[in-house]
Amino acid sequence: MSTYSMPITFLSVYAEATKAEIIISLCFFLSFLFSAFVLPRIIIISKRKALYDDPDARKSHIGAIPRLGGLVFIPSILISLSFSTAIRFLLDFPANDKLTGYTLLELLLLAAGSLFLYFVGVKDDLIGVRYRKKFIAQFLVASLFPMSGLYINNLYGMFGIYEVPAMIGIPFTIVMIVFITNAVNLIDGIDGLAAGGALVCFITFGTLYLLREEWIYSMLAFAVVGCLLPFMYYNIFGSVERGTKLFMGDSGSLSLGYLLSFFAVKYTMFVPNEGMDIRCAIIPLSLLFVPVFDALRVMVVRVYHKHPVFLADRNHIHHKCLAAGFTHLQSTVMLVSYTVVTLFVNLGLGELVDLNIILIINILLAVLINHLLDVRIKHKEDAKAISFSNSTGL
């Protein structure tokens, strides 16, 4: 390469990176603006049609609150991504052949699956859907990933397993997609938790794909970030009295869970010519550990006590935080911060120890945190009982 061609090549790469940042920023802002514009109107429609999530013994809120905030998620994402991609093609940036073949197939099937699951969630928010039908829908859309060539084909040494054959990896992937989707749905029990956890995940994946120069996946991730931010404002800081509070409902939580499972499988999938990188397993594991471990723990506890696995209760981690005396916002900040700290600690441990040791450490720490919450809840209940006894003279 000549002396003159080197600066020209550098400028060309820099120009492409700058275009990438502009297009990704455009995608983010379009999604943000659409979400910010539509959400107040969803609140108005919910009030006029009395579409509320009424409180009951299992739920953590007081007062009737609209639960249709998730209606804005998929439209915001698809509109901003489609328009930004069209602009990208018009600018001929970067090589358009990257949007052909398996990448295009992945995105088309992801869009189809997201829309189908989105409408199932909308129906559930409006009139209810039996959990069996929701599971059937989830397995159907989960099967679209392997059709595009996406499946977990390597465990990077977890449980001593590396390469996973397709006949095992494909059904395993489908089950994991359904499990992750439901785990995110189940963690949506207090203000800002599901959205805040998802926000951390999508910012991380968006940044990672930006660094990899796989612009379309970064655009998709930041489109989700854009639509989440306005929703989080209404969800966390909205007032029940003023009628500005909003829940995402199943249309939102199922959509987020499905999109997160896509990024988790996509990032985990081993590509031979890119080499073995344990971070491809550590990052999805760390980002999704809180909802996945919590869902698995709750299922094990229900089986142990011989309760129906799908029977709703108040044994989730966010319910324990509330019972321990923390507010919605404090619980959300703690659990989201825990995810961020877990990510960086696990990445540091990945340079020193085996993936199985990292997994064991994470599980033991999560068990310890749940135990400490149980102890705090017990102390609080004992103090309340003593106070009641003193006040009644018993």
Phi, psi and chi 1 to 4 in degrees:
 res  aa     phi    psi   chi1   chi2   chi3   chi4
   1 MET       -  131.4 -177.8  179.3  -68.5      -
   2 SER   -73.4  165.9   68.7      -      -      -
   3 THR   -62.8  -33.9  -54.0      -      -      -
   4 TYR   -77.2  -31.6  -64.2  104.1      -      -
   5 SER   -74.2  -24.9   64.1      -      -      -
   6 MET   -64.2  -50.9  -71.5  179.7   63.2      -
   7 PRO   -64.4  -31.9   17.5  -28.4      -      -
   8 ILE   -65.1  -43.2  -67.7  173.4      -      -
   9 THR   -63.3  -43.4  -56.9      -      -      -
  10 PHE   -61.6  -44.0  172.6   78.5      -      -
  11 LEU   -64.1  -36.9  -71.7  172.9      -      -
  12 SER   -64.7  -44.8  175.9      -      -      -
  13 VAL   -64.2  -41.8  172.2      -      -      -
  14 TYR   -63.7  -39.9  177.8   76.7      -      -
  15 ALA   -64.4  -41.3      -      -      -      -
  16 GLU   -64.2  -42.1  -77.1 -165.6   -4.5      -
  17 ALA   -63.2  -39.3      -      -      -      -
  18 THR   -65.2  -43.2  -56.7      -      -      -
  19 LYS   -60.7  -39.4  -75.0 -178.1 -179.8  179.3
  20 ALA   -61.0  -46.0      -      -      -      -
  21 GLU   -63.1  -38.0  -66.6  167.6    0.2      -
  22 ILE   -65.5  -46.9  -67.8  172.1      -      -
  23 ILE   -66.0  -42.4  -65.1  -63.5      -      -
  24 ILE   -64.9  -40.2  -67.9  168.5      -      -
  25 SER   -63.9  -39.9  -61.4      -      -      -
  26 LEU   -61.1  -44.5  174.1   64.4      -      -
  27 CYS   -61.2  -44.0 -165.2      -      -      -
  28 PHE   -61.9  -50.0  165.1   79.9      -      -
  29 PHE   -68.3  -36.3  -78.1  113.8      -      -
  30 LEU   -62.8  -43.7  -75.7  174.3      -      -
  31 SER   -65.2  -41.8 -177.0      -      -      -
  32 PHE   -61.0  -48.1  178.8   90.8      -      -
  33 LEU   -66.1  -42.1  -68.7  172.3      -      -
  34 PHE   -62.7  -45.3 -177.3   87.4      -      -
  35 SER   -63.2  -45.4  179.1      -      -      -
  36 ALA   -64.0  -31.9      -      -      -      -
  37 PHE   -76.3  -39.5  176.8   79.1      -      -
  38 VAL   -83.6  -35.5  173.2      -      -      -
  39 LEU   -56.8  -45.0  -76.7  172.3      -      -
  40 PRO   -60.4  -33.1  -21.4   32.7      -      -
  41 ARG   -72.9  -30.7  -74.9  142.9 -175.7   87.9
  42 ILE   -65.4  -38.9  -71.1  177.4      -      -
  43 ILE   -61.9  -43.8  -67.0  176.0      -      -
  44 ILE   -62.6  -45.9  -66.6  171.7      -      -
  45 ILE   -63.5  -41.1  -67.3  170.4      -      -
  46 SER   -61.1  -39.1  -62.8      -      -      -
  47 LYS   -67.1  -45.6  -72.4  178.8 -179.1  177.9
  48 ARG   -65.2  -35.6  -70.7  179.0  178.4  174.7
  49 LYS   -98.7    2.3  -60.4  -63.3 -178.4 -179.0
  50 ALA    56.2   46.8      -      -      -      -
  51 LEU   -95.9   85.7  -58.1  172.1      -      -
  52 TYR  -119.0  158.1  -63.8  117.3      -      -
  53 ASP   -98.8   96.9 -174.3   14.0      -      -
  54 ASP   -73.9  141.4  -64.6  -44.7      -      -
  55 PRO   -70.8  151.5   24.9  -33.5      -      -
  56 ASP  -147.3 -171.9   56.4   33.9      -      -
  57 ALA   -64.5  -27.5      -      -      -      -
  58 ARG   -87.1  -23.4 -173.7  179.0   61.0   85.3
  59 LYS   -89.6  161.4  -64.9  174.4 -178.2  177.1
  60 SER  -104.9    6.7  -54.4      -      -      -
  61 HIS  -113.5  161.4   65.9  -81.7      -      -
  62 ILE  -119.0  131.5  -60.2  173.8      -      -
  63 GLY    95.5  155.4      -      -      -      -
  64 ALA   -78.3  124.4      -      -      -      -
  65 ILE  -128.7  133.5  -60.3  171.7      -      -
  66 PRO   -58.5  139.7  -23.3   33.7      -      -
  67 ARG  -121.0   28.7   59.8  179.0  178.0 -175.1
  68 LEU  -107.9   20.1  -61.1  177.5      -      -
  69 GLY   -61.3  -30.5      -      -      -      -
  70 GLY   -68.5  -11.6      -      -      -      -
  71 LEU   -58.4  -25.9  -73.5  179.0      -      -
  72 VAL   -85.4  -16.7   76.8      -      -      -
  73 PHE   -62.5  -63.6  -70.8  178.3      -      -
  74 ILE   -63.9  -44.3  -66.2  -59.9      -      -
  75 PRO   -58.7  -42.7  -27.3   36.4      -      -
  76 SER   -59.6  -45.5  -67.3      -      -      -
  77 ILE   -65.8  -48.7  -65.7  164.0      -      -
  78 LEU   -69.0  -39.0  -67.1 -178.0      -      -
  79 ILE   -65.9  -48.7  -71.1  171.4      -      -
  80 SER   -66.7  -40.6   59.2      -      -      -
  81 LEU   -67.8  -41.9 -174.1   64.6      -      -
  82 SER   -64.8  -47.3  -59.9      -      -      -
  83 PHE   -65.3  -43.8 -175.2   81.1      -      -
  84 SER   -65.2  -37.5  -58.7      -      -      -
  85 THR   -67.0  -37.4  -56.1      -      -      -
  86 ALA   -63.3  -43.4      -      -      -      -
  87 ILE   -61.3  -39.6  -63.2  -63.5      -      -
  88 ARG   -61.0  -42.1  169.7 -178.3  166.3  173.9
  89 PHE   -67.1  -39.9  -90.7   82.4      -      -
  90 LEU   -63.3  -33.4  -69.4  173.2      -      -
  91 LEU   -84.7   -3.8  -65.2  176.6      -      -
  92 ASP    55.2   48.6 -165.4   29.1      -      -
  93 PHE  -131.6  147.6  155.5   75.2      -      -
  94 PRO   -73.3 -149.0   26.4  -26.9      -      -
  95 ALA   -47.6  117.7      -      -      -      -
  96 ASN   -68.2  -14.6  -72.0  -25.5      -      -
  97 ASP   -69.6  -12.1   58.7   -0.5      -      -
  98 LYS   -71.8  -14.1  -71.3 -172.3  177.4 -179.7
  99 LEU  -100.4   22.9  -82.9  177.5      -      -
 100 THR  -117.0  178.2   59.6      -      -      -
 101 GLY    65.6 -138.2      -      -      -      -
 102 TYR   -65.4  -31.9  -76.9  106.5      -      -
 103 THR   -63.0  -47.0  -60.2      -      -      -
 104 LEU   -63.0  -40.8 -178.8   59.7      -      -
 105 LEU   -62.4  -43.1 -174.6   59.6      -      -
 106 GLU   -57.9  -47.8  -73.7  172.9   10.1      -
 107 LEU   -68.9  -39.4  -65.7  173.6      -      -
 108 LEU   -65.4  -45.1  -70.5  174.3      -      -
 109 LEU   -70.1  -34.3  -69.3  175.6      -      -
 110 LEU   -64.0  -42.8  175.8   65.1      -      -
 111 ALA   -62.4  -43.2      -      -      -      -
 112 ALA   -62.9  -47.4      -      -      -      -
 113 GLY   -64.3  -41.0      -      -      -      -
 114 SER   -63.8  -44.3  -62.1      -      -      -
 115 LEU   -64.7  -42.8  -81.4  169.3      -      -
 116 PHE   -62.3  -48.0 -175.7   81.9      -      -
 117 LEU   -67.8  -33.9 -163.7   58.3      -      -
 118 TYR   -59.5  -45.2  167.8   76.4      -      -
 119 PHE   -69.3  -32.3  -75.2  119.1      -      -
 120 VAL   -63.5  -42.4  171.3      -      -      -
 121 GLY   -64.7  -39.3      -      -      -      -
 122 VAL   -61.8  -45.8  171.2      -      -      -
 123 LYS   -61.6  -40.3 -178.2 -177.5  177.8 -177.4
 124 ASP   -64.0  -39.8 -168.8   32.6      -      -
 125 ASP   -67.7  -30.5  -69.5  -27.2      -      -
 126 LEU   -88.6  -49.2  -67.1  175.1      -      -
 127 ILE  -130.2   -5.6   60.6  174.1      -      -
 128 GLY    92.1  144.5      -      -      -      -
 129 VAL  -135.6  132.8  176.3      -      -      -
 130 ARG   -61.3  142.9  -67.2 -177.7  179.9  -86.1
 131 TYR   -62.1  -27.5   73.6   86.1      -      -
 132 ARG   -65.6  -42.4  -70.1 -174.3 -179.6   86.2
 133 LYS   -66.9  -36.5  -68.7 -176.9  177.5  179.6
 134 LYS   -64.8  -39.7  -78.5 -161.1  -75.1 -172.8
 135 PHE   -64.9  -41.3  -89.9  118.9      -      -
 136 ILE   -60.6  -44.3  -67.5  171.9      -      -
 137 ALA   -62.1  -40.5      -      -      -      -
 138 GLN   -66.8  -40.4  -70.5  166.2   15.8      -
 139 PHE   -67.0  -35.0  -86.2  102.1      -      -
 140 LEU   -63.7  -49.1  -75.4  174.2      -      -
 141 VAL   -72.2  -29.4  -62.6      -      -      -
 142 ALA   -66.2  -31.6      -      -      -      -
 143 SER   -70.6  -12.0   65.5      -      -      -
 144 LEU   -72.3  -28.3  -62.4  179.1      -      -
 145 PHE   -61.1  -53.1  -73.6   12.3      -      -
 146 PRO   -60.5  -27.6  -24.3   35.1      -      -
 147 MET   -63.1  -28.1  -72.3  176.9   60.6      -
 148 SER   -91.7    3.9   65.8      -      -      -
 149 GLY    94.5    4.3      -      -      -      -
 150 LEU   -95.1  121.4  -82.9 -177.9      -      -
 151 TYR  -162.6  161.4   69.4   94.4      -      -
 152 ILE   -75.5  106.1  -61.2  172.1      -      -
 153 ASN  -107.6    3.5   61.5   -9.1      -      -
 154 ASN  -158.2  137.5 -159.1  -58.8      -      -
 155 LEU  -104.5    4.7  -66.8 -174.0      -      -
 156 TYR    55.5   33.7  -61.6   87.0      -      -
 157 GLY    93.9   -3.0      -      -      -      -
 158 MET   -65.2  129.3 -172.3 -179.9  -66.3      -
 159 PHE    59.6   23.4  -48.7  119.7      -      -
 160 GLY    76.5   12.2      -      -      -      -
 161 ILE  -105.7  134.8  -58.4  171.7      -      -
 162 TYR  -114.6  -94.3  -74.1   89.3      -      -
 163 GLU   -68.7  135.3 -174.9  175.8   -7.9      -
 164 VAL  -116.7  121.4  179.0      -      -      -
 165 PRO   -65.7  153.7   20.8  -30.6      -      -
 166 ALA   -59.0  -37.4      -      -      -      -
 167 MET   -65.5  -20.6   63.0 -177.7  -62.3      -
 168 ILE  -101.0  -41.4  -64.1  175.5      -      -
 169 GLY   -64.2  -37.6      -      -      -      -
 170 ILE   -67.3  -53.2  -71.0  174.9      -      -
 171 PRO   -63.5  -35.0   16.3  -27.9      -      -
 172 PHE   -62.4  -41.7  174.9   69.6      -      -
 173 THR   -63.2  -44.1  -60.3      -      -      -
 174 ILE   -60.4  -44.7  -67.5  172.9      -      -
 175 VAL   -63.5  -41.7  171.1      -      -      -
 176 MET   -66.0  -37.7  -74.8  -56.6  -59.3      -
 177 ILE   -62.6  -45.7  -68.0  166.4      -      -
 178 VAL   -63.3  -41.0  172.9      -      -      -
 179 PHE   -66.6  -45.4 -169.9   80.6      -      -
 180 ILE   -63.1  -43.3  -68.5  170.5      -      -
 181 THR   -58.4  -44.7  -58.4      -      -      -
 182 ASN   -72.5  -33.6  -80.2  -77.4      -      -
 183 ALA   -62.4  -42.2      -      -      -      -
 184 VAL   -67.1  -38.6  174.7      -      -      -
 185 ASN   -62.0  -39.6  178.1 -113.9      -      -
 186 LEU   -75.4  -28.9  -67.6  171.8      -      -
 187 ILE   -76.5  -11.0 -152.5   73.1      -      -
 188 ASP   -80.7   70.9 -179.3   34.4      -      -
 189 GLY  -122.1  -12.9      -      -      -      -
 190 ILE  -136.8  165.9   60.1  174.7      -      -
 191 ASP   -58.8  123.5  -63.2  -16.0      -      -
 192 GLY    80.7   -6.4      -      -      -      -
 193 LEU   -70.7  -54.5 -178.6   53.6      -      -
 194 ALA   -63.3  -44.3      -      -      -      -
 195 ALA   -67.4  -41.3      -      -      -      -
 196 GLY   -66.3  -43.0      -      -      -      -
 197 GLY   -64.4  -42.3      -      -      -      -
 198 ALA   -64.1  -37.6      -      -      -      -
 199 LEU   -59.2  -45.7 -168.9   72.0      -      -
 200 VAL   -61.1  -42.8  170.4      -      -      -
 201 CYS   -63.1  -48.8  -66.1      -      -      -
 202 PHE   -71.2  -34.3  -73.3  115.1      -      -
 203 ILE   -63.0  -42.3  -71.1  174.6      -      -
 204 THR   -63.7  -51.3  -57.4      -      -      -
 205 PHE   -64.2  -40.2  -77.0  124.8      -      -
 206 GLY   -60.6  -41.5      -      -      -      -
 207 THR   -67.8  -42.2  -56.7      -      -      -
 208 LEU   -62.9  -42.7  -70.3  170.4      -      -
 209 TYR   -73.9  -25.6  -81.2  109.5      -      -
 210 LEU   -66.2  -42.3  177.1   62.5      -      -
 211 LEU   -67.6  -31.2  -65.1  174.2      -      -
 212 ARG   -78.3   -8.1  -76.3 -173.2  174.9 -172.1
 213 GLU    64.4   29.7  -62.3 -174.1   -3.1      -
 214 GLU  -101.2   80.1  -64.2 -174.4   49.0      -
 215 TRP   -60.9  -37.7  -41.0  118.9      -      -
 216 ILE   -64.5  -36.1 -168.9   65.4      -      -
 217 TYR   -72.9  -35.8  -60.1  110.3      -      -
 218 SER   -64.9  -41.0 -175.4      -      -      -
 219 MET   -59.1  -44.6  -70.7  165.3   62.7      -
 220 LEU   -62.3  -45.7  173.4   60.2      -      -
 221 ALA   -62.6  -44.3      -      -      -      -
 222 PHE   -76.4  -20.1  -79.4  107.9      -      -
 223 ALA   -65.9  -38.9      -      -      -      -
 224 VAL   -66.4  -42.7 -176.8      -      -      -
 225 VAL   -57.8  -42.9  173.1      -      -      -
 226 GLY   -60.1  -42.3      -      -      -      -
 227 CYS   -78.2  -22.5   75.4      -      -      -
 228 LEU   -75.7  -35.7  -80.1  176.2      -      -
 229 LEU   -60.3  -50.5  -70.9  175.1      -      -
 230 PRO   -61.4  -37.9  -21.7   34.3      -      -
 231 PHE   -61.9  -42.0  166.9   77.7      -      -
 232 MET   -62.7  -33.0  -70.3 -176.9   68.5      -
 233 TYR   -60.8  -49.1  170.9   78.0      -      -
 234 TYR   -69.8  -36.1  -70.9  102.0      -      -
 235 ASN   -71.4  -40.6 -176.7 -129.5      -      -
 236 ILE   -91.7  -45.9  -63.2  174.0      -      -
 237 PHE  -102.6   -3.0  -58.0  108.7      -      -
 238 GLY   -67.1  154.2      -      -      -      -
 239 SER  -112.4  133.3  168.7      -      -      -
 240 VAL   -66.2  -41.0  178.4      -      -      -
 241 GLU   -62.8  -40.8  -67.9   75.0   18.1      -
 242 ARG   -85.8   -5.4  -66.4 -164.5  -56.9  -91.0
 243 GLY    72.9   30.2      -      -      -      -
 244 THR  -111.4    4.3   56.8      -      -      -
 245 LYS   -87.1  148.3 -164.7  169.5 -172.2   64.2
 246 LEU  -148.4  138.4 -165.9   61.1      -      -
 247 PHE  -104.2  159.2  -68.1  155.1      -      -
 248 MET   -85.1  -26.7   68.9  169.7   67.5      -
 249 GLY    69.9 -179.2      -      -      -      -
 250 ASP   -68.0  -30.2  -84.6   16.0      -      -
 251 SER   -61.0  -31.3   59.4      -      -      -
 252 GLY   -86.2  -48.8      -      -      -      -
 253 SER   -67.9  -39.0   58.2      -      -      -
 254 LEU   -66.3  -38.7  -69.1  176.2      -      -
 255 SER   -64.5  -45.1  -61.5      -      -      -
 256 LEU   -63.0  -43.7  -70.4 -178.8      -      -
 257 GLY   -61.9  -41.0      -      -      -      -
 258 TYR   -67.0  -43.3 -173.0   63.4      -      -
 259 LEU   -66.9  -38.2  -70.3  168.0      -      -
 260 LEU   -65.7  -39.1  -83.5  174.1      -      -
 261 SER   -64.7  -34.5   65.5      -      -      -
 262 PHE   -60.9  -50.4  169.2   80.4      -      -
 263 PHE   -65.1  -37.8  -84.1  102.2      -      -
 264 ALA   -62.9  -46.6      -      -      -      -
 265 VAL   -67.8  -43.3  173.4      -      -      -
 266 LYS   -59.8  -44.8  173.9   70.1  178.9  175.0
 267 TYR   -74.7  -30.1 -159.3   81.2      -      -
 268 THR   -76.4  -29.6  -56.8      -      -      -
 269 MET   -58.2  127.5 -169.7  170.4 -179.2      -
 270 PHE   -79.6  127.2  174.1   67.8      -      -
 271 VAL  -111.6  113.6 -179.3      -      -      -
 272 PRO   -52.0  -44.0  -26.7   34.9      -      -
 273 ASN   -75.4   -4.6   58.6    5.3      -      -
 274 GLU   -98.3   -5.9  -66.8 -178.7    2.8      -
 275 GLY    81.2  165.7      -      -      -      -
 276 MET   -82.1  119.4  179.3   72.5   69.0      -
 277 ASP  -129.7  110.4 -172.4   -8.1      -      -
 278 ILE   -63.2  -21.6 -165.7  174.0      -      -
 279 ARG   -64.2  -22.7  -69.9  174.8  -62.7 -177.5
 280 CYS   -64.9  -24.1  -68.3      -      -      -
 281 ALA   -95.8  -36.6      -      -      -      -
 282 ILE   -66.0  -42.9  -71.0  176.2      -      -
 283 ILE   -64.7  -52.6  -68.8  173.1      -      -
 284 PRO   -61.7  -38.5  -22.9   34.6      -      -
 285 LEU   -59.9  -44.8  170.4   67.7      -      -
 286 SER   -69.0  -44.1  -55.5      -      -      -
 287 LEU   -66.8  -34.1  -68.2  173.2      -      -
 288 LEU  -104.1    7.1  -64.5  172.2      -      -
 289 PHE   -63.0  -43.5 -174.5   80.1      -      -
 290 VAL   -59.9  -55.8  169.3      -      -      -
 291 PRO   -67.5  -37.8   22.1  -32.3      -      -
 292 VAL   -69.3  -46.6  167.6      -      -      -
 293 PHE   -65.0  -40.3  176.4   80.2      -      -
 294 ASP   -63.9  -43.4 -174.0   60.3      -      -
 295 ALA   -63.9  -41.0      -      -      -      -
 296 LEU   -66.8  -41.7 -173.5   60.9      -      -
 297 ARG   -62.0  -45.5  177.7 -170.2   61.4   80.6
 298 VAL   -62.6  -40.3  168.3      -      -      -
 299 MET   -64.2  -42.0  -70.9  175.2   63.3      -
 300 VAL   -63.9  -42.6  170.3      -      -      -
 301 VAL   -62.8  -42.0  170.0      -      -      -
 302 ARG   -64.7  -41.6  -71.5  172.3 -175.4  170.2
 303 VAL   -64.6  -41.7  170.4      -      -      -
 304 TYR   -61.4  -40.6  177.3   77.1      -      -
 305 HIS   -88.7    7.6  -69.3  -70.2      -      -
 306 LYS    59.9   37.8  -62.7 -179.5  179.7  179.0
 307 HIS   -98.6  154.7  -66.0  160.3      -      -
 308 PRO   -57.3  135.5  -24.2   33.3      -      -
 309 VAL   -61.3  -34.6  174.8      -      -      -
 310 PHE   -99.0   13.6  -58.4  109.4      -      -
 311 LEU   -77.8  122.4  178.1   67.1      -      -
 312 ALA   -68.5  141.1      -      -      -      -
 313 ASP  -148.3 -169.1   55.9   27.5      -      -
 314 ARG  -117.7   46.4  -68.2 -177.1   60.7   84.7
 315 ASN  -106.7    3.1 -169.6   34.7      -      -
 316 HIS   -71.6  161.7  -71.1  -77.3      -      -
 317 ILE   -58.5  -38.6 -175.8   71.3      -      -
 318 HIS   -70.8  -31.7   49.3  -81.9      -      -
 319 HIS   -66.8  -38.9  -67.6  135.4      -      -
 320 LYS   -64.8  -39.2  -72.2 -170.7  174.2 -173.3
 321 CYS   -61.2  -42.8  -72.2      -      -      -
 322 LEU   -66.0  -43.5  -65.0  179.4      -      -
 323 ALA   -65.0  -26.9      -      -      -      -
 324 ALA   -79.3   -5.4      -      -      -      -
 325 GLY   107.1    2.6      -      -      -      -
 326 PHE   -85.3  150.9  -61.9  106.2      -      -
 327 THR   -79.4  171.8   65.7      -      -      -
 328 HIS   -57.1  -48.6  -81.4 -121.4      -      -
 329 LEU   -66.5  -42.2 -174.5   56.8      -      -
 330 GLN   -62.3  -42.8  -71.6  171.1  -22.3      -
 331 SER   -63.2  -44.0  -56.7      -      -      -
 332 THR   -63.3  -46.0  -67.3      -      -      -
 333 VAL   -62.1  -41.5  169.8      -      -      -
 334 MET   -63.4  -47.6  -74.6 -168.8  -58.6      -
 335 LEU   -71.8  -37.9  -67.0  172.0      -      -
 336 VAL   -69.1  -40.6  173.0      -      -      -
 337 SER   -62.9  -38.1  -61.2      -      -      -
 338 TYR   -59.5  -40.2  178.1   76.2      -      -
 339 THR   -63.0  -45.0  -62.8      -      -      -
 340 VAL   -63.7  -46.6  175.3      -      -      -
 341 VAL   -63.0  -42.7  171.7      -      -      -
 342 THR   -58.1  -41.6  -62.1      -      -      -
 343 LEU   -59.7  -51.0  173.7   62.8      -      -
 344 PHE   -70.3  -38.2  -75.2  104.4      -      -
 345 VAL   -65.5  -44.3  170.3      -      -      -
 346 ASN   -64.2  -38.0  -74.9  -10.4      -      -
 347 LEU   -63.9  -38.0  -73.9  172.9      -      -
 348 GLY   -67.0  -42.2      -      -      -      -
 349 LEU   -65.9  -29.1  -71.2  173.6      -      -
 350 GLY   -61.4  -22.8      -      -      -      -
 351 GLU   -81.9  -11.1  -56.7  -69.3  -28.9      -
 352 LEU  -118.7  -37.7  -55.5  172.4      -      -
 353 VAL  -129.2  172.3  -61.2      -      -      -
 354 ASP   -72.0  153.5 -178.7   74.6      -      -
 355 LEU   -60.2  -34.3 -178.1   58.7      -      -
 356 ASN   -66.0  -36.7  -68.7  -70.2      -      -
 357 ILE   -66.5  -40.7  -64.2  176.2      -      -
 358 ILE   -59.7  -44.0  -64.7  174.1      -      -
 359 LEU   -62.7  -43.8  179.8   61.1      -      -
 360 ILE   -63.0  -43.8  -68.7  170.4      -      -
 361 ILE   -60.0  -44.4  -68.6  172.4      -      -
 362 ASN   -63.1  -42.5  -81.3 -104.3      -      -
 363 ILE   -66.2  -45.8  -67.7  173.8      -      -
 364 LEU   -62.5  -40.8  -68.7  176.4      -      -
 365 LEU   -65.3  -41.2 -174.5   57.6      -      -
 366 ALA   -65.2  -40.2      -      -      -      -
 367 VAL   -63.0  -41.4  170.4      -      -      -
 368 LEU   -62.8  -43.8  175.1   61.8      -      -
 369 ILE   -62.4  -43.1  -70.0  172.2      -      -
 370 ASN   -63.2  -38.6  -84.6  -84.7      -      -
 371 HIS   -64.8  -43.9  174.2   68.2      -      -
 372 LEU   -62.9  -37.8  -67.4  175.3      -      -
 373 LEU   -65.1  -40.5  -75.1  171.9      -      -
 374 ASP   -62.1  -41.4  -71.9  -24.1      -      -
 375 VAL   -63.6  -44.0  170.4      -      -      -
 376 ARG   -63.5  -39.7 -175.8 -179.5  172.4  107.8
 377 ILE   -64.6  -42.7  -66.8  168.9      -      -
 378 LYS   -61.7  -45.1 -177.2   69.2  165.3   57.2
 379 HIS   -62.1  -40.7  -73.9  167.6      -      -
 380 LYS   -65.0  -41.8 -171.9  180.0  177.2 -175.6
 381 GLU   -66.7  -39.7  -69.7  174.9  -12.9      -
 382 ASP   -64.3  -42.8  -70.3  -16.3      -      -
 383 ALA   -64.0  -38.3      -      -      -      -
 384 LYS   -66.9  -38.8 -173.9  176.7  179.7 -179.5
 385 ALA   -66.9  -41.1      -      -      -      -
 386 ILE   -64.8  -42.7  -67.3  171.7      -      -
 387 SER   -62.3  -41.8  175.7      -      -      -
 388 PHE   -65.3  -40.9  177.2   77.4      -      -
 389 SER   -64.1  -41.5  177.5      -      -      -
 390 ASN   -66.1  -39.0  -68.4  -23.3      -      -
 391 SER   -71.0  -26.2   65.5      -      -      -
 392 THR   -97.3   -8.3   56.0      -      -      -
 393 GLY    77.3   18.1      -      -      -      -
 394 LEU   -83.7      -  -62.9  177.0      -      -
